[in-house]
């Protein structure tokens, strides 16, 4: 199976982004299961930003990543409706 495109969040990133959408301004420990490495990668992608010290908030790019359509692989046995 091919790896997911970098502009689409994987499960752990998606969980952290959803938490930040519901409650902006969370500290890093509240973004579990996202660890320091995942948080730094999300910041590098521009999905989250540090705000007022050690609290993170979701950016417009993070909102767009959450709303992006996840492509589903098509099987030859899949019927279209």
C-alpha positions in Angstrom: 0.0 0.0 0.0 1.5 3.4 -0.9 2.1 5.8 1.9 -0.3 8.7 2.6 0.5 12.0 1.0 2.2 14.4 3.4 -0.6 17.0 3.1 -3.0 14.5 4.6 -2.9 14.0 8.4 -2.5 10.5 9.7 -4.5 9.2 12.7 -2.4 10.7 15.5 -2.1 14.1 13.7 -5.8 14.1 13.0 -6.6 13.4 16.7 -4.4 16.3 17.8 -5.9 18.7 15.2 -9.4 17.7 16.3 -8.5 18.4 19.9 -7.2 21.8 19.0 -10.2 22.6 16.9 -12.5 21.9 19.9 -10.2 23.6 22.5 -7.7 26.1 21.1 -4.7 26.8 23.2 -3.8 23.4 24.6 -0.3 22.6 26.0 1.6 19.8 24.3 0.8 17.1 27.0 -2.9 17.5 26.2 -2.3 16.6 22.5 -1.6 12.9 23.3 -1.2 10.5 21.6 0.9 13.1 19.6 4.4 13.2 21.0 7.1 15.9 20.6 8.2 14.6 17.2 4.7 14.6 15.8 4.0 18.0 17.2 7.2 19.4 15.7 6.3 17.9 12.3 2.8 19.4 12.4 4.3 22.8 13.3 6.7 22.4 10.3 3.8 21.7 8.0 2.1 24.9 9.3 -0.9 23.0 10.8 -0.4 24.2 14.3 1.5 27.1 15.9 2.8 28.0 19.3 0.8 30.7 21.0 1.7 32.5 24.1 4.4 30.3 25.5 3.7 26.6 25.5 0.2 26.4 24.1 -0.7 25.3 20.6 -3.5 26.4 18.3 -4.7 25.1 15.0 -4.0 27.3 11.9 -6.1 27.7 8.8 -3.7 25.2 7.1 -4.5 22.7 9.8 -8.2 23.3 9.3 -7.8 22.6 5.6 -5.8 19.4 6.3 -8.7 18.2 8.5 -11.2 18.9 5.7 -9.1 17.4 2.9 -10.7 14.4 1.3 -8.9 11.2 2.0 -8.6 9.2 -1.3 -9.8 5.7 -1.0 -8.2 3.0 -3.1 -10.5 1.5 -5.7 -10.8 -2.2 -5.9 -11.7 -3.9 -9.1 -14.5 -5.5 -7.2 -15.9 -2.2 -5.9 -19.3 -1.3 -7.4 -20.2 2.3 -8.0 -23.6 3.6 -7.1 
